[in-house]
């Protein structure tokens, strides 16, 4: 079956790849959005913590050996341990660094500067500890197979695993935030933390937990994404740009915003190159036919265009809190 | 308390003024008329994404300078390295070049990693009439840039055309297939390969078209190459030729392997470096081919390559990359030639350039030659094969040399570029 010259299987292939990309962005954007939603800190260091998570994951998987699980053990243990390690690191960082700026003049601006500083410090720190060349961290053997084929493309186990993991994680986070006492306190703190303090709740503890949760999500994303990308000290720099686009489009401080934003932008990114392969002729204002190469190159630029349009028409994003930037 | 008279005041003020002047005077004045060393001003991005390769460059330069000094220096003078880190920021490249040329009065300008740095330093060389030892790939010689190239610009590195020629020669000679599809990162360096593809695919009777046989990947933000795979698989090429670098290449190799692309088509990487398979993991380049300017395994063929690699292993605890080798060889070439001719002063640089033009040299690989018209280094380019995990002898042994090509046939001729006579005679 073909529509507009594009085979249906080809369309499905791109949908699948968009879902994988979208899942990565959802994982990263949720951590960023949670920290902003409660604490009002725009975490420019999120990419650096994501990178640190990948490096910790590499070390853990390198050290672990299991006679039962074989070479898969390292990855499984890394997947379980990295969020714990990064959660603890986030809590310590909040306690000894971030908490010092609370109730100071320009609190939010100081937060931005601290996190921006971390985005510069952490890559060099990682080079110092782990060395300059990138580190090998590959797909574990248990995921190195194809589930089925659509057209010519294999739907691989690891990419499918990332989609399922992201979906489970989103569901667990939703339960945590909307169905538990802790989640209720986090939401209340986001709306009116003075009232929450008056009710006798230790808000600073909640902030610490929330910051730790955001950093844990960044680290977990690092472990999940690393087998398909390169583990390198600069790996967090570029992905942070795309993550911010997702959060801005979805809405800062919202839970559902980054999820919907990530999935929409993932599809936009994956389906744009397909436009150039349809039979429809697209011309620019001079009458020149726009070739397939334009649409391949445009997939990234379109993300920025969508962000710009959203900022113009609905500055708080699709699902963002009103006045989030006030 | 004694009263401060005019004489005491003038003496004191003179003394303080002298000390301040001595401390703040430009370095070349502070050195006075003593035995002035020959200054090699070298700029490398040792901070940033290519810091591993940049440190290798610095080490290569240091080894070359140490060896020259051990052999008596240049005209009895010691060669001194003035190293600057431009942090992979082009404004810093300019700032450091200005500081080195104006304040430190360097005798030779050297360094850099990528095109934007090369273009800036080339301009300094052209306007300030100073020899520039260029370490990255020679993009100033491409037909569009050739006339902007400084007549004092020299390199031991290859051009995009040479790299492309080596891979396509290998593909054609070994019958890897007729139909080629390219995966190019969307920036200037891969675009420089297009003219080479247009000519060489015709020469080798390969099927390739600039409009329909290239998948462009957004650069630098997108590092996911998977969106190009459906198109590649639909077009069913025999060979996929990929041009990407650093962590982007590592991501491409991992993703191609994960999607099973390497089992369906032959994959040739336009260029690689020893750090990339190392970051991708043991056996990760198995089944892939790639072009390289140099590889440490050449130590078994060339004694000088072994000496250089041993020094690297002792100092950096890792083998020498082609960046280290290229920086070493070019530094040695210029300093050795300056020593032979005693033409090291800035006013003699055009004379030194004339001697370097057409000069044949051999340090860490086969005989190389600097072509006079555009200073392209006619040298060997190697074709590599990725080893499997079982084949690897140590953790650095990811790839091996399986072929090489060299000669002027691998370059665009001087006539085709419209260049006549030696470059040193085309003064800015």
Interface residues (C-beta under 8 A of the other chain):
Chain A: X7 X10 X13 X14 X17 X20 X21 X124 X127 X132 X133 X134 X135 X136 X137 X138 X139 X144 X146 X151 X152 X153 X154 X156 X158 X159 X227 X228 X229 X230 X231 X232 X234 X235 X238 X239 X241 X242 X269 X270 X273 X277 X291 X292 X293 X296 X297 X299 X300 X301
Chain B: X47 X48 X49 X51 X52 X55 X186 X211 X212 X214 X215 X216 X217 X218 X220 X221 X222 X223 X224 X226 X227 X228 X229 X230 X231 X233 X234 X246 X247 X248 X250 X251 X254 X255 X258 X259 X260 X275 X278 X279 X280 X281 X282 X284 X318
